[in-house]
Amino acid sequence: MNGDAAREAAAKLFADAPHVLGQILNSESASPRHRIEAARELRTTANTGGERTGDTAERVVVHINLGGGNQTIIDSGPLKQNEARENLDADME
């Protein structure tokens, strides 16, 4: 009732799309317009997620100092590469 079955069926069909588009792209009998459209769609499909970068994730760090050496740090995001290296160096000291 909520459309999950339709989404799952569409996802299964979408998995076959690159193969079908590849056949159209490589077919000498297909019109040039259809071959170009197949190439565009394949490029779009192949680049899905390519516009995302690892640096765009938000990160929140909450540092609570209760005094007397009691502190709590809550970090919600992944460490960036240079921060990971700094922490590794600090741990080795």
Backbone atoms as SQL, in Angstrom:
CREATE TABLE atoms (id INTEGER PRIMARY KEY, chain TEXT, resi INTEGER, resn TEXT, atom TEXT, x REAL, y REAL, z REAL);
INSERT INTO atoms VALUES
  (1, 'A', 1, 'MET', 'N', 0.808, -1.196, 0.000),
  (2, 'A', 1, 'MET', 'CA', 0.000, 0.000, 0.000),
  (3, 'A', 1, 'MET', 'C', 0.857, 1.270, 0.000),
  (4, 'A', 2, 'ASN', 'N', 2.080, 1.196, 0.542),
  (5, 'A', 2, 'ASN', 'CA', 2.899, 2.398, 0.617),
  (6, 'A', 2, 'ASN', 'C', 3.863, 2.551, -0.557),
  (7, 'A', 3, 'GLY', 'N', 3.831, 1.645, -1.518),
  (8, 'A', 3, 'GLY', 'CA', 4.643, 1.763, -2.725),
  (9, 'A', 3, 'GLY', 'C', 5.976, 1.047, -2.667),
  (10, 'A', 4, 'ASP', 'N', 6.253, 0.333, -1.585),
  (11, 'A', 4, 'ASP', 'CA', 7.527, -0.372, -1.474),
  (12, 'A', 4, 'ASP', 'C', 7.703, -1.416, -2.575),
  (13, 'A', 5, 'ALA', 'N', 6.648, -2.156, -2.868),
  (14, 'A', 5, 'ALA', 'CA', 6.745, -3.204, -3.893),
  (15, 'A', 5, 'ALA', 'C', 7.045, -2.599, -5.265),
  (16, 'A', 6, 'ALA', 'N', 6.434, -1.476, -5.565),
  (17, 'A', 6, 'ALA', 'CA', 6.680, -0.814, -6.850),
  (18, 'A', 6, 'ALA', 'C', 8.125, -0.318, -6.937),
  (19, 'A', 7, 'ARG', 'N', 8.646, 0.229, -5.844),
  (20, 'A', 7, 'ARG', 'CA', 10.038, 0.704, -5.828),
  (21, 'A', 7, 'ARG', 'C', 11.003, -0.457, -6.002),
  (22, 'A', 8, 'GLU', 'N', 10.730, -1.581, -5.340),
  (23, 'A', 8, 'GLU', 'CA', 11.595, -2.746, -5.469),
  (24, 'A', 8, 'GLU', 'C', 11.571, -3.307, -6.883),
  (25, 'A', 9, 'ALA', 'N', 10.398, -3.364, -7.491),
  (26, 'A', 9, 'ALA', 'CA', 10.289, -3.849, -8.871),
  (27, 'A', 9, 'ALA', 'C', 11.027, -2.923, -9.823),
  (28, 'A', 10, 'ALA', 'N', 10.895, -1.621, -9.616),
  (29, 'A', 10, 'ALA', 'CA', 11.595, -0.657, -10.466),
  (30, 'A', 10, 'ALA', 'C', 13.105, -0.785, -10.304),
  (31, 'A', 11, 'ALA', 'N', 13.574, -1.020, -9.076),
  (32, 'A', 11, 'ALA', 'CA', 15.007, -1.183, -8.840),
  (33, 'A', 11, 'ALA', 'C', 15.553, -2.418, -9.554),
  (34, 'A', 12, 'LYS', 'N', 14.770, -3.495, -9.566),
  (35, 'A', 12, 'LYS', 'CA', 15.201, -4.710, -10.272),
  (36, 'A', 12, 'LYS', 'C', 15.289, -4.459, -11.776),
  (37, 'A', 13, 'LEU', 'N', 14.305, -3.755, -12.310),
  (38, 'A', 13, 'LEU', 'CA', 14.334, -3.438, -13.740),
  (39, 'A', 13, 'LEU', 'C', 15.477, -2.486, -14.064),
  (40, 'A', 14, 'PHE', 'N', 15.736, -1.547, -13.178),
  (41, 'A', 14, 'PHE', 'CA', 16.814, -0.578, -13.407),
  (42, 'A', 14, 'PHE', 'C', 18.167, -1.269, -13.495),
  (43, 'A', 15, 'ALA', 'N', 18.332, -2.378, -12.781),
  (44, 'A', 15, 'ALA', 'CA', 19.597, -3.109, -12.830),
  (45, 'A', 15, 'ALA', 'C', 19.886, -3.634, -14.233),
  (46, 'A', 16, 'ASP', 'N', 18.852, -3.897, -15.033),
  (47, 'A', 16, 'ASP', 'CA', 19.034, -4.364, -16.406),
  (48, 'A', 16, 'ASP', 'C', 19.270, -3.220, -17.387),
  (49, 'A', 17, 'ALA', 'N', 18.978, -2.011, -16.999),
  (50, 'A', 17, 'ALA', 'CA', 19.031, -0.869, -17.917),
  (51, 'A', 17, 'ALA', 'C', 20.415, -0.651, -18.541),
  (52, 'A', 18, 'PRO', 'N', 21.524, -0.721, -17.793),
  (53, 'A', 18, 'PRO', 'CA', 22.819, -0.496, -18.439),
  (54, 'A', 18, 'PRO', 'C', 23.108, -1.490, -19.560),
  (55, 'A', 19, 'HIS', 'N', 22.703, -2.742, -19.375),
  (56, 'A', 19, 'HIS', 'CA', 22.919, -3.739, -20.429),
  (57, 'A', 19, 'HIS', 'C', 22.120, -3.378, -21.685),
  (58, 'A', 20, 'VAL', 'N', 20.872, -3.021, -21.500),
  (59, 'A', 20, 'VAL', 'CA', 20.010, -2.662, -22.635),
  (60, 'A', 20, 'VAL', 'C', 20.538, -1.395, -23.310),
  (61, 'A', 21, 'LEU', 'N', 20.935, -0.401, -22.513),
  (62, 'A', 21, 'LEU', 'CA', 21.472, 0.837, -23.086),
  (63, 'A', 21, 'LEU', 'C', 22.774, 0.567, -23.838),
  (64, 'A', 22, 'GLY', 'N', 23.579, -0.353, -23.324),
  (65, 'A', 22, 'GLY', 'CA', 24.810, -0.725, -24.024),
  (66, 'A', 22, 'GLY', 'C', 24.527, -1.362, -25.372),
  (67, 'A', 23, 'GLN', 'N', 23.490, -2.179, -25.428),
  (68, 'A', 23, 'GLN', 'CA', 23.111, -2.784, -26.706),
  (69, 'A', 23, 'GLN', 'C', 22.664, -1.722, -27.704),
  (70, 'A', 24, 'ILE', 'N', 21.892, -0.750, -27.240),
  (71, 'A', 24, 'ILE', 'CA', 21.443, 0.330, -28.127),
  (72, 'A', 24, 'ILE', 'C', 22.641, 1.144, -28.594),
  (73, 'A', 25, 'LEU', 'N', 23.545, 1.460, -27.674),
  (74, 'A', 25, 'LEU', 'CA', 24.716, 2.267, -28.011),
  (75, 'A', 25, 'LEU', 'C', 25.586, 1.588, -29.058),
  (76, 'A', 26, 'ASN', 'N', 25.731, 0.278, -28.957),
  (77, 'A', 26, 'ASN', 'CA', 26.612, -0.457, -29.877),
  (78, 'A', 26, 'ASN', 'C', 25.917, -0.967, -31.128),
  (79, 'A', 27, 'SER', 'N', 24.620, -0.756, -31.233),
  (80, 'A', 27, 'SER', 'CA', 23.875, -1.253, -32.389),
  (81, 'A', 27, 'SER', 'C', 24.040, -0.321, -33.583),
  (82, 'A', 28, 'GLU', 'N', 24.529, -0.865, -34.674),
  (83, 'A', 28, 'GLU', 'CA', 24.678, -0.077, -35.905),
  (84, 'A', 28, 'GLU', 'C', 23.315, 0.239, -36.523),
  (85, 'A', 29, 'SER', 'N', 22.304, -0.565, -36.204),
  (86, 'A', 29, 'SER', 'CA', 20.986, -0.346, -36.787),
  (87, 'A', 29, 'SER', 'C', 20.172, 0.705, -36.025),
  (88, 'A', 30, 'ALA', 'N', 20.597, 1.063, -34.813),
  (89, 'A', 30, 'ALA', 'CA', 19.881, 2.086, -34.044),
  (90, 'A', 30, 'ALA', 'C', 20.181, 3.455, -34.626),
  (91, 'A', 31, 'SER', 'N', 19.208, 4.346, -34.561),
  (92, 'A', 31, 'SER', 'CA', 19.417, 5.687, -35.090),
  (93, 'A', 31, 'SER', 'C', 20.468, 6.419, -34.248),
  (94, 'A', 32, 'PRO', 'N', 21.203, 7.333, -34.860),
  (95, 'A', 32, 'PRO', 'CA', 22.212, 8.085, -34.105),
  (96, 'A', 32, 'PRO', 'C', 21.623, 8.786, -32.876),
  (97, 'A', 33, 'ARG', 'N', 20.414, 9.292, -33.006),
  (98, 'A', 33, 'ARG', 'CA', 19.782, 9.970, -31.870),
  (99, 'A', 33, 'ARG', 'C', 19.590, 9.013, -30.688),
  (100, 'A', 34, 'HIS', 'N', 19.128, 7.798, -30.962),
  (101, 'A', 34, 'HIS', 'CA', 18.933, 6.820, -29.896),
  (102, 'A', 34, 'HIS', 'C', 20.262, 6.399, -29.281),
  (103, 'A', 35, 'ARG', 'N', 21.298, 6.290, -30.091),
  (104, 'A', 35, 'ARG', 'CA', 22.615, 5.922, -29.586),
  (105, 'A', 35, 'ARG', 'C', 23.180, 7.015, -28.683),
  (106, 'A', 36, 'ILE', 'N', 22.976, 8.269, -29.074),
  (107, 'A', 36, 'ILE', 'CA', 23.443, 9.395, -28.256),
  (108, 'A', 36, 'ILE', 'C', 22.676, 9.444, -26.938),
  (109, 'A', 37, 'GLU', 'N', 21.371, 9.249, -27.000),
  (110, 'A', 37, 'GLU', 'CA', 20.567, 9.246, -25.769),
  (111, 'A', 37, 'GLU', 'C', 20.978, 8.101, -24.849),
  (112, 'A', 38, 'ALA', 'N', 21.289, 6.937, -25.425),
  (113, 'A', 38, 'ALA', 'CA', 21.743, 5.807, -24.613),
  (114, 'A', 38, 'ALA', 'C', 23.078, 6.143, -23.944),
  (115, 'A', 39, 'ALA', 'N', 23.979, 6.793, -24.679),
  (116, 'A', 39, 'ALA', 'CA', 25.267, 7.185, -24.110),
  (117, 'A', 39, 'ALA', 'C', 25.081, 8.185, -22.974),
  (118, 'A', 40, 'ARG', 'N', 24.186, 9.146, -23.152),
  (119, 'A', 40, 'ARG', 'CA', 23.929, 10.130, -22.097),
  (120, 'A', 40, 'ARG', 'C', 23.382, 9.460, -20.839),
  (121, 'A', 41, 'GLU', 'N', 22.454, 8.558, -21.032),
  (122, 'A', 41, 'GLU', 'CA', 21.855, 7.883, -19.879),
  (123, 'A', 41, 'GLU', 'C', 22.880, 6.988, -19.184),
  (124, 'A', 42, 'LEU', 'N', 23.727, 6.316, -19.946),
  (125, 'A', 42, 'LEU', 'CA', 24.771, 5.494, -19.344),
  (126, 'A', 42, 'LEU', 'C', 25.754, 6.358, -18.556),
  (127, 'A', 43, 'ARG', 'N', 26.102, 7.515, -19.106),
  (128, 'A', 43, 'ARG', 'CA', 27.010, 8.418, -18.389),
  (129, 'A', 43, 'ARG', 'C', 26.382, 8.870, -17.073),
  (130, 'A', 44, 'THR', 'N', 25.109, 9.211, -17.116),
  (131, 'A', 44, 'THR', 'CA', 24.411, 9.642, -15.905),
  (132, 'A', 44, 'THR', 'C', 24.355, 8.511, -14.886),
  (133, 'A', 45, 'THR', 'N', 24.063, 7.318, -15.349),
  (134, 'A', 45, 'THR', 'CA', 23.977, 6.167, -14.457),
  (135, 'A', 45, 'THR', 'C', 25.337, 5.836, -13.857),
  (136, 'A', 46, 'ALA', 'N', 26.379, 5.898, -14.671),
  (137, 'A', 46, 'ALA', 'CA', 27.722, 5.574, -14.200),
  (138, 'A', 46, 'ALA', 'C', 28.238, 6.605, -13.205),
  (139, 'A', 47, 'ASN', 'N', 27.755, 7.839, -13.298),
  (140, 'A', 47, 'ASN', 'CA', 28.249, 8.920, -12.453),
  (141, 'A', 47, 'ASN', 'C', 27.383, 9.134, -11.217),
  (142, 'A', 48, 'THR', 'N', 26.412, 8.290, -10.974),
  (143, 'A', 48, 'THR', 'CA', 25.554, 8.444, -9.806),
  (144, 'A', 48, 'THR', 'C', 26.397, 8.389, -8.553),
  (145, 'A', 49, 'GLY', 'N', 26.268, 9.414, -7.729),
  (146, 'A', 49, 'GLY', 'CA', 27.052, 9.503, -6.509),
  (147, 'A', 49, 'GLY', 'C', 28.389, 10.168, -6.708),
  (148, 'A', 50, 'GLY', 'N', 28.785, 10.409, -7.929),
  (149, 'A', 50, 'GLY', 'CA', 30.054, 11.051, -8.208),
  (150, 'A', 50, 'GLY', 'C', 30.096, 12.506, -7.790),
  (151, 'A', 51, 'GLU', 'N', 28.949, 13.127, -7.676),
  (152, 'A', 51, 'GLU', 'CA', 28.923, 14.532, -7.290),
  (153, 'A', 51, 'GLU', 'C', 29.126, 14.720, -5.799),
  (154, 'A', 52, 'ARG', 'N', 29.058, 13.665, -5.044),
  (155, 'A', 52, 'ARG', 'CA', 29.269, 13.758, -3.609),
  (156, 'A', 52, 'ARG', 'C', 30.754, 13.677, -3.306),
  (157, 'A', 53, 'THR', 'N', 31.178, 14.437, -2.319),
  (158, 'A', 53, 'THR', 'CA', 32.560, 14.341, -1.877),
  (159, 'A', 53, 'THR', 'C', 32.562, 13.981, -0.406),
  (160, 'A', 54, 'GLY', 'N', 33.639, 13.397, 0.043),
  (161, 'A', 54, 'GLY', 'CA', 33.740, 13.007, 1.428),
  (162, 'A', 54, 'GLY', 'C', 33.845, 14.184, 2.381),
  (163, 'A', 55, 'ASP', 'N', 34.179, 15.361, 1.842),
  (164, 'A', 55, 'ASP', 'CA', 34.369, 16.526, 2.695),
  (165, 'A', 55, 'ASP', 'C', 33.079, 17.258, 3.003),
  (166, 'A', 56, 'THR', 'N', 31.957, 16.838, 2.426),
  (167, 'A', 56, 'THR', 'CA', 30.718, 17.581, 2.620),
  (168, 'A', 56, 'THR', 'C', 29.927, 17.128, 3.835),
  (169, 'A', 57, 'ALA', 'N', 30.351, 16.070, 4.481),
  (170, 'A', 57, 'ALA', 'CA', 29.612, 15.572, 5.633),
  (171, 'A', 57, 'ALA', 'C', 29.747, 16.547, 6.799),
  (172, 'A', 58, 'GLU', 'N', 28.652, 16.745, 7.506),
  (173, 'A', 58, 'GLU', 'CA', 28.696, 17.605, 8.670),
  (174, 'A', 58, 'GLU', 'C', 29.288, 16.846, 9.840),
  (175, 'A', 59, 'ARG', 'N', 29.913, 17.591, 10.707),
  (176, 'A', 59, 'ARG', 'CA', 30.524, 16.979, 11.876),
  (177, 'A', 59, 'ARG', 'C', 30.216, 17.853, 13.079),
  (178, 'A', 60, 'VAL', 'N', 29.798, 17.223, 14.163),
  (179, 'A', 60, 'VAL', 'CA', 29.505, 17.936, 15.396),
  (180, 'A', 60, 'VAL', 'C', 30.322, 17.289, 16.511),
  (181, 'A', 61, 'VAL', 'N', 31.061, 18.102, 17.219),
  (182, 'A', 61, 'VAL', 'CA', 31.826, 17.626, 18.367),
  (183, 'A', 61, 'VAL', 'C', 31.319, 18.371, 19.592),
  (184, 'A', 62, 'VAL', 'N', 30.876, 17.622, 20.608),
  (185, 'A', 62, 'VAL', 'CA', 30.398, 18.204, 21.861),
  (186, 'A', 62, 'VAL', 'C', 31.417, 17.845, 22.932),
  (187, 'A', 63, 'HIS', 'N', 31.984, 18.881, 23.548),
  (188, 'A', 63, 'HIS', 'CA', 32.990, 18.690, 24.591),
  (189, 'A', 63, 'HIS', 'C', 32.418, 19.262, 25.885),
  (190, 'A', 64, 'ILE', 'N', 32.196, 18.409, 26.871),
  (191, 'A', 64, 'ILE', 'CA', 31.621, 18.829, 28.153),
  (192, 'A', 64, 'ILE', 'C', 32.688, 18.660, 29.222),
  (193, 'A', 65, 'ASN', 'N', 33.078, 19.764, 29.838),
  (194, 'A', 65, 'ASN', 'CA', 34.070, 19.738, 30.899),
  (195, 'A', 65, 'ASN', 'C', 33.350, 19.974, 32.213),
  (196, 'A', 66, 'LEU', 'N', 33.330, 18.959, 33.060),
  (197, 'A', 66, 'LEU', 'CA', 32.628, 19.040, 34.334),
  (198, 'A', 66, 'LEU', 'C', 33.543, 19.490, 35.466),
  (199, 'A', 67, 'GLY', 'N', 34.782, 19.770, 35.178),
  (200, 'A', 67, 'GLY', 'CA', 35.736, 20.182, 36.196),
  (201, 'A', 67, 'GLY', 'C', 36.322, 18.979, 36.905),
  (202, 'A', 68, 'GLY', 'N', 37.414, 19.195, 37.589),
  (203, 'A', 68, 'GLY', 'CA', 38.052, 18.109, 38.332),
  (204, 'A', 68, 'GLY', 'C', 38.555, 16.991, 37.437),
  (205, 'A', 69, 'GLY', 'N', 38.839, 17.296, 36.196),
  (206, 'A', 69, 'GLY', 'CA', 39.344, 16.281, 35.274),
  (207, 'A', 69, 'GLY', 'C', 38.259, 15.425, 34.638),
  (208, 'A', 70, 'ASN', 'N', 37.000, 15.690, 34.979),
  (209, 'A', 70, 'ASN', 'CA', 35.900, 14.941, 34.377),
  (210, 'A', 70, 'ASN', 'C', 35.458, 15.644, 33.100),
  (211, 'A', 71, 'GLN', 'N', 35.511, 14.941, 32.008),
  (212, 'A', 71, 'GLN', 'CA', 35.062, 15.513, 30.737),
  (213, 'A', 71, 'GLN', 'C', 34.458, 14.432, 29.862),
  (214, 'A', 72, 'THR', 'N', 33.566, 14.861, 29.017),
  (215, 'A', 72, 'THR', 'CA', 32.914, 13.973, 28.060),
  (216, 'A', 72, 'THR', 'C', 33.023, 14.596, 26.683),
  (217, 'A', 73, 'ILE', 'N', 33.426, 13.803, 25.706),
  (218, 'A', 73, 'ILE', 'CA', 33.511, 14.275, 24.325),
  (219, 'A', 73, 'ILE', 'C', 32.641, 13.364, 23.473),
  (220, 'A', 74, 'ILE', 'N', 31.729, 13.971, 22.746),
  (221, 'A', 74, 'ILE', 'CA', 30.865, 13.231, 21.824),
  (222, 'A', 74, 'ILE', 'C', 31.166, 13.738, 20.427),
  (223, 'A', 75, 'ASP', 'N', 31.617, 12.846, 19.554),
  (224, 'A', 75, 'ASP', 'CA', 31.995, 13.204, 18.181),
  (225, 'A', 75, 'ASP', 'C', 31.066, 12.471, 17.228),
  (226, 'A', 76, 'SER', 'N', 30.309, 13.219, 16.414),
  (227, 'A', 76, 'SER', 'CA', 29.313, 12.591, 15.552),
  (228, 'A', 76, 'SER', 'C', 29.814, 12.266, 14.159),
  (229, 'A', 77, 'GLY', 'N', 31.019, 12.676, 13.798),
  (230, 'A', 77, 'GLY', 'CA', 31.435, 12.496, 12.416),
  (231, 'A', 77, 'GLY', 'C', 32.750, 11.772, 12.285),
  (232, 'A', 78, 'PRO', 'N', 33.086, 11.387, 11.070),
  (233, 'A', 78, 'PRO', 'CA', 34.356, 10.714, 10.824),
  (234, 'A', 78, 'PRO', 'C', 35.506, 11.717, 10.913),
  (235, 'A', 79, 'LEU', 'N', 36.665, 11.238, 11.307),
  (236, 'A', 79, 'LEU', 'CA', 37.835, 12.098, 11.340),
  (237, 'A', 79, 'LEU', 'C', 38.314, 12.357, 9.927),
  (238, 'A', 80, 'LYS', 'N', 38.766, 13.571, 9.692),
  (239, 'A', 80, 'LYS', 'CA', 39.411, 13.865, 8.419),
  (240, 'A', 80, 'LYS', 'C', 40.810, 13.279, 8.487),
  (241, 'A', 81, 'GLN', 'N', 41.440, 13.095, 7.346),
  (242, 'A', 81, 'GLN', 'CA', 42.699, 12.379, 7.288),
  (243, 'A', 81, 'GLN', 'C', 43.768, 13.032, 8.170),
  (244, 'A', 82, 'ASN', 'N', 43.916, 14.356, 8.147),
  (245, 'A', 82, 'ASN', 'CA', 44.950, 14.998, 8.950),
  (246, 'A', 82, 'ASN', 'C', 44.641, 14.890, 10.447),
  (247, 'A', 83, 'GLU', 'N', 43.367, 14.919, 10.843),
  (248, 'A', 83, 'GLU', 'CA', 42.989, 14.756, 12.245),
  (249, 'A', 83, 'GLU', 'C', 43.281, 13.343, 12.717),
  (250, 'A', 84, 'ALA', 'N', 43.034, 12.361, 11.867),
  (251, 'A', 84, 'ALA', 'CA', 43.307, 10.972, 12.224),
  (252, 'A', 84, 'ALA', 'C', 44.800, 10.798, 12.472),
  (253, 'A', 85, 'ARG', 'N', 45.633, 11.416, 11.652),
  (254, 'A', 85, 'ARG', 'CA', 47.089, 11.326, 11.809),
  (255, 'A', 85, 'ARG', 'C', 47.534, 11.994, 13.110),
  (256, 'A', 86, 'GLU', 'N', 46.972, 13.180, 13.421),
  (257, 'A', 86, 'GLU', 'CA', 47.317, 13.884, 14.657),
  (258, 'A', 86, 'GLU', 'C', 46.946, 13.046, 15.872),
  (259, 'A', 87, 'ASN', 'N', 45.772, 12.411, 15.850),
  (260, 'A', 87, 'ASN', 'CA', 45.355, 11.576, 16.972),
  (261, 'A', 87, 'ASN', 'C', 46.235, 10.350, 17.114),
  (262, 'A', 88, 'LEU', 'N', 46.650, 9.770, 15.997),
  (263, 'A', 88, 'LEU', 'CA', 47.534, 8.614, 16.036),
  (264, 'A', 88, 'LEU', 'C', 48.879, 9.000, 16.634),
  (265, 'A', 89, 'ASP', 'N', 49.415, 10.153, 16.232),
  (266, 'A', 89, 'ASP', 'CA', 50.682, 10.623, 16.781),
  (267, 'A', 89, 'ASP', 'C', 50.564, 10.888, 18.280),
  (268, 'A', 90, 'ALA', 'N', 49.445, 11.479, 18.726),
  (269, 'A', 90, 'ALA', 'CA', 49.241, 11.768, 20.147),
  (270, 'A', 90, 'ALA', 'C', 49.141, 10.473, 20.949),
  (271, 'A', 91, 'ASP', 'N', 48.509, 9.442, 20.385),
  (272, 'A', 91, 'ASP', 'CA', 48.383, 8.171, 21.086),
  (273, 'A', 91, 'ASP', 'C', 49.722, 7.461, 21.239),
  (274, 'A', 92, 'MET', 'N', 50.637, 7.696, 20.307),
  (275, 'A', 92, 'MET', 'CA', 51.921, 7.028, 20.335),
  (276, 'A', 92, 'MET', 'C', 52.898, 7.687, 21.316),
  (277, 'A', 93, 'GLU', 'N', 52.588, 8.889, 21.776),
  (278, 'A', 93, 'GLU', 'CA', 53.490, 9.597, 22.690),
  (279, 'A', 93, 'GLU', 'C', 53.456, 9.049, 24.075);
